[in-house]
């Protein structure tokens, strides 16, 4: 399994997070405020420049308002 931030699966994961944010009608700034992080945090994980751990992913799902299982199911 590739260890790169830019693996096909990780790019898909980032795209799914971006799609969830847009579907919720939120900007990167909106999500960043909910996470109490800078907007650049959201930009970096959406662009694949920053790798997320599971806990961060769950916080993002809650901030955006989607079921994290839906993203995981789309990756599988």
C-alpha positions, 0 to 999 in steps of 0.5 A: 500500500502506498504511503504517499499523501497523494495516493489515489485513495487519499485523493478520493478521500480529500475529494469526498470531504470537499464534496461534503462541505460544499453539499452542506453549503459551507465555506472553508472559513465556516468549517474552520470556525467550527473546528476552531482552526485557521482556514488554512487547516481546511484548505490543506486537508482538502488539497491533500497537503495535510494528512488527517488522523481518525479523530480529526476526521470525526471532528470534521464530519461533525463540524460539517454535519455528515455521517463519517461512515458515508465517506468510509463506505464510498472509499471501500 
